[in-house]
Structure formats: C-alpha cells, structure tokens
Amino acid sequence: MPVDLRSDTVTRPTPEMYRAMAAAELDDDVLGHDPTTRRLEELAAETVAMEDAIFVPSGTMGNQVALATHTAPGDSVLFDEDAHMLFYEGAGGAVFNGVQARTVPSVHGVMEASQIATRFMHRSEHTPGTTLLCLENSHNRAGGTVATVEEHSAYRRAADALGIGIHLDGARVFNAAVALGVPVSEITSKVDSVNFCLSKGLASPVGSILCGTKGFIERARFWRKRMGGGLRQSGVLAACGIVSLTQMVDRLAEDHERTRKLAEGIAGLSGLEIVPPQTNILMIDTDRPAADWARALESEGVWAVPMGPNRLRAVLHKDIDDAQLEIALLAFQKVRNAGLS
Ligand SMILES: *Cc1c(COP(=O)(O)O)cnc(C)c1O
C-alpha cells in the first residue's frame, strides 16, 4: 500500500460507516425525503447553528448552488484572489450563474477585511452591483491556512456595512475550527451560508452539505435539482455523513499533529523549504522540479502532488498513521540522499 498524501479526499470509509450504510433506512429523496438524508441534514444544520441544510454530491456543486441561490446573473461577487471557487470549479460562477468575479487581496489565503469595501461596486447604469462575499476557511491553495474568529467578525461587519451576503466555502471548515480550538459554529454564525465537505478529512466516500436559512435551503433545493444533484436513496451516503459529523471531527487534531511532524522532519533537509502548516496540508518548496520529486517519492511508495513547478503538496488524513508518517519521512530523506540534485 502506498503512503497516499495526495489529498484528504482519498480516505476510505470506516467500519462504522460500512455498518451504517448497510443499516440505513431509505426512501426516495427526490419524491419526498429520504429519512437518513434528512437526519444528516438536520444534524448538520444543528452543528453549524443554522436553520437548515441540504446534502449535495460534491463541494463544487454546493458552492455553485449557493452562488445560484444568493445571486442573479450580472451580479459582482467578491472572492480572494486564489479562491477554490475561482481557480478550480471550471468557471462555474461564470458559466452556470453568470456572475462577475472581483478579487480582494489576501495574505496567506486570509482575506484582508479592510480591503472588502474598496472592491464593492454599487449597481448603476455603468457598474454591475456587488451582492455577495465568498470566503474560504481553511484555505486550500494557500496550504490549509486558517482565518480566525476575529477575522470572520471583521468580514461580517464589512459585509453588513455594504448590505451584502456572505458565503463560506468551508470545504475544510472543521479543520479550521479544530485548529482554532472553537466549535465550528463560532465561525459559521458569522456567515449566511456555508458549504463543507464530508468527503475530505471527515472520511465519507461522497458528499457535501450546504447550510443556510430555511428559505435559502428551500431555494437551494430547486437549484440542486436543476443542476442534476437530486439523488434518490442518498441515505446510503448520508449514513456515512452522520458518522463523519459524530465521530470524525475531533480526530482532525491528529492529522494536524502529524502534519507538523512531517514539516519538522522535512525542514532539516537541504533543498526543501516548508511553509509552516496550520492544519493538515503541507506545502513544500523544492529546489528541483516538484514533478521530479513526486516521481522519486513515488518510487519509494509515497504519493504527493506537484502544486506548481517547484511546489509539492502533502495532505495528512485518517488513513495515515504514525508508521506511515515514518515511511514518508524516510522517503524524503532517502530521495534527498540519493541525490535528486
Ligand atoms: C475540495 C474543495 C472544494 C470542492 O469539493 P469537491 O467535493 O472536490 O467538489 C471546494 N472548496 C475547497 C476549498 C476545497 O478544498
């Protein structure tokens, strides 16, 4: 078995998840409500302290459904310059939702609250009108960096002063909450909608959850169906999501701890510079091309992905234990000593 550090999306379901899938009470979630899916949605809403929630097949769909529900075509939407919603979602904001992106400067993935108002546009004969601010916490491309609760309060104040809504791309918001040592609701209470992934560190095989007010989720349900995301016996998947939320959140701290250990081990190797990790993502700047490093590590049984010409990414997750961490550390040392140079 390779030590798979490509992403936390590679996690396999836990034994509890397989048992929950087999035992799940099911119905058709398009014709009515699947009871297990509904249970997950209610649990999710309660967890983030919002009125309601909807299960969606992917984080990308959750974000795009949220955009569709918050905005109208032609609106201007604010993102940080390296947002997943801009970089990775196939221009869904433009293609499905007809919104125009405007970017707000950020430092290590954390948007500067003081800059939000400077990017706002009034609706006029000439200008589109800004209606929504999109945040990301933890921040994927910045390397799992975390915006604090205080920063979220500042975003809320800025958005309220401008009269615009906030959507949080919280694919890994539980990693952020665990890193900050706060309940996730401390973060989510300062946004109007949040999308989070069950299929990353929380170890479910499939699925994300979009949360918001009752009215918002009712409209989101319509958009989900329109985008092809209405699922039938989705309780098979939702059963895993319930295990994710009840059993897999607190253990994220272990992934963060192992990420720190990997960073410490690599920091001593010549030609490699680490970006100090805040959660479960480690960015490693490489002297030689990252693709060469990835190939050499693969021959030692360790998988990591190049994120740029000289940047390698390693992501820790529940299927990496201390023994595998040790293998990964040895592989980096071995490749270095063997003179990938
Ligand atoms: C993974 C991720 C998504 C998208 O989730 P998928 O389930 O892969 O579509 C959205 N935003 C961020 C920040 C992510 O890391």
The ligand as an SDF file (V2000), in Angstrom:
LIG
                    3D

 15 15  0  0  0  0  0  0  0  0999 V2000
  -12.2660   20.2640   -2.2670 C   0  0  0  0  0  0  0  0  0  0  0  0
  -12.7390   21.6580   -2.2240 C   0  0  0  0  0  0  0  0  0  0  0  0
  -13.9330   22.0400   -2.8500 C   0  0  0  0  0  0  0  0  0  0  0  0
  -14.7070   21.1390   -3.7820 C   0  0  0  0  0  0  0  0  0  0  0  0
  -15.0900   19.9370   -3.3140 O   0  0  0  0  0  0  0  0  0  0  0  0
  -15.3270   18.7030   -4.3250 P   0  0  0  0  0  0  0  0  0  0  0  0
  -16.1260   17.7930   -3.4760 O   0  0  0  0  0  0  0  0  0  0  0  0
  -13.9740   18.2120   -4.6860 O   0  0  0  0  0  0  0  0  0  0  0  0
  -16.1010   19.2200   -5.4920 O   0  0  0  0  0  0  0  0  0  0  0  0
  -14.3450   23.3400   -2.7040 C   0  0  0  0  0  0  0  0  0  0  0  0
  -13.6280   24.2280   -1.9980 N   0  0  0  0  0  0  0  0  0  0  0  0
  -12.4760   23.9040   -1.3930 C   0  0  0  0  0  0  0  0  0  0  0  0
  -11.7510   24.9360   -0.5950 C   0  0  0  0  0  0  0  0  0  0  0  0
  -11.9900   22.6150   -1.4900 C   0  0  0  0  0  0  0  0  0  0  0  0
  -10.8310   22.2970   -0.8900 O   0  0  0  0  0  0  0  0  0  0  0  0
  1  2  1  0
  2  3  1  0
  2 14  2  0
  3  4  1  0
  3 10  2  0
  4  5  1  0
  5  6  1  0
  6  7  2  0
  6  8  1  0
  6  9  1  0
 10 11  1  0
 11 12  2  0
 12 13  1  0
 12 14  1  0
 14 15  1  0
M  END
$$$$
